[in-house]
Amino acid sequence: MVWVPQLLKVAWDATKLGIALKGYKQERALVEAKKHQVKVFRRKEAMKEVRRLFESGQYEEFARLFVPDVVMDKGLEFMDLWWKIWDIYWIFLALRVILVFLPSNTGYIHPDEYFQSIEVTIGDVFGLDVHRTWEFNTTQPLRSPTIPFLLYGIPLNILKVTNICLDHYLGINIVGNYILMLIPKLMLLLLSFTVDFLVYQICRLYKHSFNQCLTTLASSYIMLIYSTRSFSNTLELVMTSVLLYLVAHTMRRSDETIYLQELVQDKYLKAESIRDRVEIQKKKKKIPEHDFKYIIPIGILCGIGVFNRPTYFFYAFVPLFFWFQRGVANHSMFTPFQTFNFRMALILPIIISTCFVLIFTDSLYYGDLTLKKLWNLNMNYSDWKVAPFNFVMYNVIPGNLVSHGEHPRWTHMLVNMPILLGPLAPVFFVTVLMWILDVCYNPWRKKPGMRTVYSLTLLSSMIPLLALSVFKHQEPRFLIPILPCIVLMCAHKLRSKVYGYRPLLTLWYMFNILAAVWFGFVQQAGVMPVQKFLGGLNQEEVPFVNLVYSHTYMPPRYPLFQPQDFNMEEFPSYIANNQTRYLVQDHGSLDLNILHSKLLDLVSRSDYVTKRQKRRMKTYLIIPTFLADQLKFISRKSMNFEEIYSVYPHVSVESLDKLDIDIFDNTGEVTALSIMNGALNCLSGFSLSVMNVTLDEVKTVDIRKDHS
């Protein structure tokens, strides 16, 4: 029973310790309360104090009379973060959000914005008759529908179900052109925020100036316009940013882990007693592993990225190489070559498994593979649709690329980079040149490190640029995924001062504002408003309507809300003209004389069908306004052109060669006033018009009556 007094002593000591801790906590709470207490004034003293602080301009102290110091301090800290740390970044971020909701943001950058994703997805979800391009052929498709459906199809299905419920119970229809354009933009807006966040995280990891990088990134018109448009290149930008962050994070953690392992190993060797070595060995086991960090998300990301665009391979090549070779050391039990190959061998099954899942879902979508065939195991090779393989096989044939436009191999570097980056492009090229010179001519110990995040960003931008320059079809949007890498490298160089000014930074802001206005509000900006107008126009149950487009980009069909099946018993509430078939003819940049002949044949046929077969048919011509005036002159009253709708501004670059500027006055002379009038008339022609075209009545004379 010797242990009883000891147990009682321990219990008594624990009781005293608890009492002491309780008293300490109460004392500390009292001190904190006194520190942050709100000052109390009584009646007249309070009024005098309020008046004194307000009249003396001490607004912070004035606010502290009513707000606790803790709340006030946190608010001032947040204001300091808002205005002094990220300052103008928030303005550009708010501008990006505003542009998404702005109805006039209808600039049409490229037809792939619609026809590679939302045109097909919206048609599938809402049962609309849309235009499926050759890339979605069921035999050898070049596009994977799984990714657009996951990104856009799920929220659109939610919208469809919500609309059915609202229409059934309240008689309200919320499906329209605006909401159908808004939902994909909102999804991409959320993804664009991840690009900002990942650039911020990389800057924090490597103690870089995130203020400069985020401001430069957010002010780029690529983020203001492109990042909220439904290009596959936009998703490629997001996936490249995610992969870049994952690799940069693992590189940092590998360096830290190896440093800790070497430090612990050194202490282990210097330990004098077995007990110390045991303690050190326990600490060594607590060091986290780094060899296969993020292997699953990186593998899944690479598989999805290749199915989104096979060119993602070029953007993932350098980050994957850095992930394979990070942290390899000669004193390891494995050689660097073995470690590299082992990591590669483990990530390949993850990538292949992801690809198999996407192949399976794509094959089900295109219809050749069915669940019945899977159950009976009687499918064949042609049932499986491998979109990336078909994409590569199509593009390796030179004639196929030429049909989409052939460009010199220097187009990406000398044309597309300045179009995308403006003044940042030459800064980037000078940075790369200086890095190459340092690698070639510096002494060995002063050469740039090849395992740094700087080398990662530089090579992740240069290798894709060089690889994509090999192909002769080159468009600016192919390069937008390299934006985060270039911003991380060169953002601070835009802020170089010359005589106390920052000319590059000023030029950067001016360039991006002008580019955002051009691509967001001017270029082909009338196509979508015209489609919305035609889709909402009451066709009075006219069975056929010809839509003839000239000198515009290929128009999306989903805004017309034409049903796939006209034999339905009841049509959804968002389909207004359920008895009208739209016959679309896209003539591109066809010569006006040839267009006149085709239009005259079409209108004559429509007139014949209307008069002889008693089936009404209308013909609408959608054409830039200044070309409509020229077409009227060519027609010489053979047709009537009635303008029923016009949208301004709309500039079709492909039609500018046909622009005729009249700079002469009535006397045939050129004056400053005539030039100004010609310019104003020219500007008024930069709009898109919808013309109701009818056949002009031919007046005849009764010859027999005249002879009599």
Order of alpha helices (4+ residues) and beta strands (2+ residues): alpha-alpha-alpha-alpha-alpha-alpha-alpha-alpha-alpha-alpha-alpha-alpha-alpha-alpha-alpha-alpha-alpha-alpha-alpha-alpha-alpha-alpha-alpha-alpha-alpha-beta-beta-alpha-beta-alpha-beta-alpha-beta-alpha
